[in-house]
């Protein structure tokens, strides 16, 4: 199958139904997320087990992205080689955690500045400026980090090595080659995951299916990014030739 272009993103979800095992494969991922969430809510001391479960589902998403970037959209990855899923997932989660702690460190610095200059109390005249600057700065930083992490995740999935998760120069070059396509895919996948988290809990029965809907949205998002990555690779190959 030829590598699809990013201009036909409907294939990302339509082609899923061509795989006769898609209900089973997506249910397994949803059940893993469901188990991780249930274990954490039951007792936060189970957080190490939760991370292993999250690593498995994350590793599967990386495998899905890699498969779709190779041009295979009519088949979802099989749930095999679980140790590879765990290692791959934990590697990526550790990379993403680094970005999270960077944003958290900026928040701590802002709080220290507020306390140091005595503007962190609501009665202070500069409190509004300080609080809005902190909120807007972290908000846009989080958006930028989330977008850039999506690019790095695709690169990590393709190369399957830790250094690929920190290849920010390559990520910037990829963004420069197809900024509109990458932004479109990121916004679409973010909207899907947000709807999967917000809409099902509106009903009691729907809330029970939230982990499954969330995982399905993640699968579609990973496949869209895989298509886009394949498209950019084709651009590179054409320029090289």
RODO-2510 file (C-alpha; in nm, 4 decimals, decimal comma):
residues 241
     n   res          X          Y          Z
     1     x     0,0000     0,0000     0,0000
     2     x     0,1368     0,3398    -0,0958
     3     x     0,2028     0,5937     0,1740
     4     x    -0,1073     0,8097     0,2057
     5     x    -0,0943     1,1865     0,1976
     6     x    -0,2118     1,4085     0,4750
     7     x    -0,4865     1,5535     0,2572
     8     x    -0,7055     1,2458     0,2974
     9     x    -0,7217     1,2172     0,6739
    10     x    -1,0600     1,0453     0,6567
    11     x    -0,8658     0,7249     0,5938
    12     x    -0,7385     0,7456     0,9513
    13     x    -1,0747     0,6406     1,0906
    14     x    -1,2533     0,4913     0,7911
    15     x    -0,9834     0,2327     0,7244
    16     x    -0,9970     0,1138     1,0859
    17     x    -1,3235    -0,0678     1,0130
    18     x    -1,1557    -0,2689     0,7372
    19     x    -0,9697    -0,4579     1,0069
    20     x    -1,2084    -0,7341     1,1236
    21     x    -1,0374    -0,7379     1,4642
    22     x    -1,0686    -0,3643     1,5327
    23     x    -1,3333    -0,4036     1,8094
    24     x    -1,1117    -0,6470     2,0015
    25     x    -0,7919    -0,4460     1,9545
    26     x    -0,9453    -0,1162     2,0645
    27     x    -1,1279    -0,2829     2,3540
    28     x    -0,8005    -0,4222     2,4879
    29     x    -0,6480    -0,0755     2,4914
    30     x    -0,9555     0,0737     2,6530
    31     x    -0,9584    -0,1982     2,9178
    32     x    -0,5924    -0,1280     2,9987
    33     x    -0,6722     0,2412     3,0491
    34     x    -0,9787     0,1456     3,2513
    35     x    -0,7695    -0,0788     3,4774
    36     x    -0,5033     0,1880     3,5273
    37     x    -0,7620     0,4499     3,6211
    38     x    -0,9456     0,2098     3,8533
    39     x    -0,6250     0,1048     4,0268
    40     x    -0,5236     0,4669     4,0870
    41     x    -0,8662     0,5641     4,2222
    42     x    -0,8772     0,2559     4,4443
    43     x    -0,5372     0,3256     4,5981
    44     x    -0,2779     0,5829     4,4803
    45     x    -0,0110     0,3454     4,6095
    46     x    -0,0699     0,1432     4,2926
    47     x     0,0821     0,4242     4,0834
    48     x     0,3800     0,2072     3,9712
    49     x     0,1354    -0,0482     3,8288
    50     x    -0,0585     0,2345     3,6658
    51     x     0,2557     0,3601     3,4935
    52     x     0,3238     0,0137     3,3552
    53     x    -0,0320    -0,0042     3,2199
    54     x    -0,0053     0,3463     3,0728
    55     x     0,3249     0,2444     2,9163
    56     x     0,1555    -0,0509     2,7450
    57     x    -0,1178     0,1640     2,5921
    58     x     0,1353     0,4340     2,4967
    59     x     0,3603     0,1736     2,3357
    60     x     0,0641     0,0530     2,1314
    61     x    -0,0061     0,4086     2,0144
    62     x     0,3566     0,4411     1,9067
    63     x     0,3269     0,1134     1,7187
    64     x     0,0064     0,2355     1,5520
    65     x     0,1765     0,5582     1,4471
    66     x     0,4732     0,3682     1,3092
    67     x     0,2506     0,1310     1,1113
    68     x     0,0421     0,4096     0,9593
    69     x     0,3551     0,6081     0,8717
    70     x     0,4697     0,3026     0,6783
    71     x     0,1485     0,3225     0,4750
    72     x    -0,0576     0,0504     0,6423
    73     x    -0,3985     0,1932     0,7317
    74     x    -0,6236    -0,1059     0,6804
    75     x    -0,4891    -0,2942     0,9791
    76     x    -0,4338    -0,2044     1,3418
    77     x    -0,1220    -0,3331     1,5187
    78     x    -0,1473    -0,6661     1,6956
    79     x    -0,1159    -0,6888     2,0722
    80     x     0,2073    -0,8868     2,0809
    81     x     0,5557    -0,8421     2,2290
    82     x     0,4246    -0,6785     2,5449
    83     x     0,7723    -0,6176     2,6848
    84     x     0,8541    -0,4071     2,3794
    85     x     0,5339    -0,2075     2,4353
    86     x     0,6294    -0,1438     2,7976
    87     x     0,9857    -0,0354     2,7170
    88     x     0,8761     0,1846     2,4294
    89     x     0,5919     0,3368     2,6293
    90     x     0,8016     0,4035     2,9392
    91     x     1,0727     0,5631     2,7263
    92     x     0,8273     0,8046     2,5717
    93     x     0,6525     0,8799     2,9027
    94     x     0,9891     0,9703     3,0545
    95     x     1,0561     1,2120     2,7662
    96     x     0,7129     1,3709     2,8016
    97     x     0,7623     1,3983     3,1784
    98     x     1,0717     1,6102     3,1165
    99     x     0,8614     1,8666     2,9292
   100     x     0,5994     1,8574     3,2044
   101     x     0,8540     1,9286     3,4776
   102     x     0,9971     2,2140     3,2694
   103     x     0,6556     2,3829     3,2629
   104     x     0,6126     2,3062     3,6328
   105     x     0,9475     2,4657     3,7118
   106     x     0,8382     2,7869     3,5372
   107     x     0,5227     2,7893     3,7486
   108     x     0,7294     2,7500     4,0650
   109     x     0,9582     3,0343     3,9552
   110     x     0,6582     3,2583     3,8934
   111     x     0,5184     3,1771     4,2373
   112     x     0,8546     3,2537     4,3977
   113     x     0,8670     3,5867     4,2147
   114     x     0,5159     3,6646     4,3353
   115     x     0,6092     3,5870     4,6941
   116     x     0,9438     3,7649     4,6706
   117     x     0,7932     4,0887     4,5382
   118     x     0,4872     4,0532     4,7625
   119     x     0,2362     4,0566     4,4750
   120     x     0,0880     3,7104     4,5230
   121     x    -0,1978     3,8319     4,7454
   122     x    -0,5231     3,9377     4,5813
   123     x    -0,5243     4,2688     4,7694
   124     x    -0,1978     4,3810     4,6089
   125     x    -0,2249     4,6278     4,3162
   126     x    -0,0046     4,4202     4,0818
   127     x    -0,1705     4,0899     4,1637
   128     x    -0,3951     4,0917     3,8549
   129     x    -0,1054     4,1584     3,6169
   130     x     0,1095     3,8895     3,7795
   131     x    -0,1647     3,6248     3,7886
   132     x    -0,2817     3,6849     3,4305
   133     x     0,0749     3,6847     3,3004
   134     x     0,1433     3,3571     3,4794
   135     x    -0,1769     3,1942     3,3569
   136     x    -0,1452     3,3067     2,9934
   137     x     0,2249     3,2241     2,9829
   138     x     0,1683     2,8700     3,1108
   139     x    -0,1370     2,8255     2,8880
   140     x     0,0449     2,9094     2,5659
   141     x     0,3565     2,7242     2,6794
   142     x     0,1450     2,4121     2,7392
   143     x    -0,0116     2,4410     2,3929
   144     x     0,3283     2,4847     2,2283
   145     x     0,4753     2,1941     2,4244
   146     x     0,1820     1,9686     2,3392
   147     x     0,2164     2,0488     1,9697
   148     x     0,5919     1,9970     1,9680
   149     x     0,5615     1,6752     2,1698
   150     x     0,3284     1,5404     1,9012
   151     x     0,6020     1,5990     1,6431
   152     x     0,8694     1,4433     1,8603
   153     x     0,6440     1,1451     1,9332
   154     x     0,6156     1,0750     1,5606
   155     x     0,9917     1,0979     1,5218
   156     x     1,0445     0,8732     1,8257
   157     x     0,7986     0,6169     1,6889
   158     x     0,9745     0,6113     1,3519
   159     x     1,3340     0,5850     1,4743
   160     x     1,2679     0,3858     1,7943
   161     x     1,5529     0,5373     1,9948
   162     x     1,5677     0,7772     2,2882
   163     x     1,7661     1,0445     2,1044
   164     x     1,4810     1,0777     1,8527
   165     x     1,2573     1,2021     2,1320
   166     x     1,4902     1,4987     2,1849
   167     x     1,5587     1,5778     1,8175
   168     x     1,4122     1,9271     1,8435
   169     x     1,6054     2,0536     1,5388
   170     x     1,4542     1,7853     1,3189
   171     x     1,1158     1,8617     1,4702
   172     x     1,1494     2,2286     1,3801
   173     x     1,2533     2,1392     1,0246
   174     x     0,9485     1,9136     0,9913
   175     x     0,7222     2,1919     1,1121
   176     x     0,8781     2,4331     0,8629
   177     x     0,8083     2,1907     0,5754
   178     x     0,4407     2,1320     0,6526
   179     x     0,3191     2,3737     0,9226
   180     x    -0,0443     2,3816     0,8102
   181     x    -0,0741     2,0029     0,7801
   182     x     0,0882     1,9350     1,1155
   183     x    -0,1179     2,2028     1,2909
   184     x    -0,4369     2,0646     1,1348
   185     x    -0,3621     1,7106     1,2500
   186     x    -0,2675     1,8273     1,5985
   187     x    -0,5856     2,0316     1,6360
   188     x    -0,8017     1,7502     1,4988
   189     x    -0,6514     1,4860     1,7265
   190     x    -0,6681     1,7187     2,0278
   191     x    -1,0350     1,7906     1,9570
   192     x    -1,1098     1,4186     1,9285
   193     x    -0,9436     1,3317     2,2582
   194     x    -1,1126     1,6261     2,4306
   195     x    -1,4549     1,5154     2,3053
   196     x    -1,3793     1,1594     2,4161
   197     x    -1,3129     1,2890     2,7674
   198     x    -1,6012     1,5371     2,7883
   199     x    -1,8969     1,3927     2,5982
   200     x    -1,9268     1,0341     2,7352
   201     x    -1,9338     1,1393     3,1051
   202     x    -2,2443     1,3495     3,0351
   203     x    -2,4438     1,0317     3,0925
   204     x    -2,3913     0,7675     3,3596
   205     x    -2,3617     0,4853     3,1076
   206     x    -2,1361     0,6922     2,8833
   207     x    -1,8992     0,7578     3,1730
   208     x    -1,8284     0,3853     3,1916
   209     x    -1,7085     0,3906     2,8307
   210     x    -1,4870     0,6992     2,8633
   211     x    -1,1549     0,5046     2,8780
   212     x    -1,2551     0,3118     2,5649
   213     x    -1,3613     0,6253     2,3759
   214     x    -1,0432     0,8011     2,4833
   215     x    -0,8235     0,5185     2,3580
   216     x    -1,0090     0,5044     2,0248
   217     x    -0,9595     0,8809     1,9840
   218     x    -0,5890     0,8366     2,0573
   219     x    -0,5655     0,5624     1,7949
   220     x    -0,7265     0,7836     1,5314
   221     x    -0,4976     1,0718     1,6261
   222     x    -0,1864     0,8549     1,6020
   223     x    -0,2922     0,7307     1,2593
   224     x    -0,3524     1,0857     1,1359
   225     x    -0,0066     1,1857     1,2523
   226     x     0,1361     0,8750     1,0872
   227     x    -0,0228     0,9774     0,7571
   228     x     0,1190     1,3260     0,7912
   229     x     0,4633     1,1894     0,8736
   230     x     0,4491     0,9703     0,5629
   231     x     0,3515     1,2738     0,3577
   232     x     0,6492     1,4755     0,4842
   233     x     0,8791     1,1798     0,4156
   234     x     0,7535     1,1774     0,0581
   235     x     0,8302     1,5502     0,0307
   236     x     1,1837     1,4818     0,1532
   237     x     1,2326     1,1951    -0,0921
   238     x     1,1108     1,4056    -0,3851
   239     x     1,3485     1,6893    -0,2962
   240     x     1,6358     1,4442    -0,2508
   241     x     1,5760     1,2901    -0,5945
***
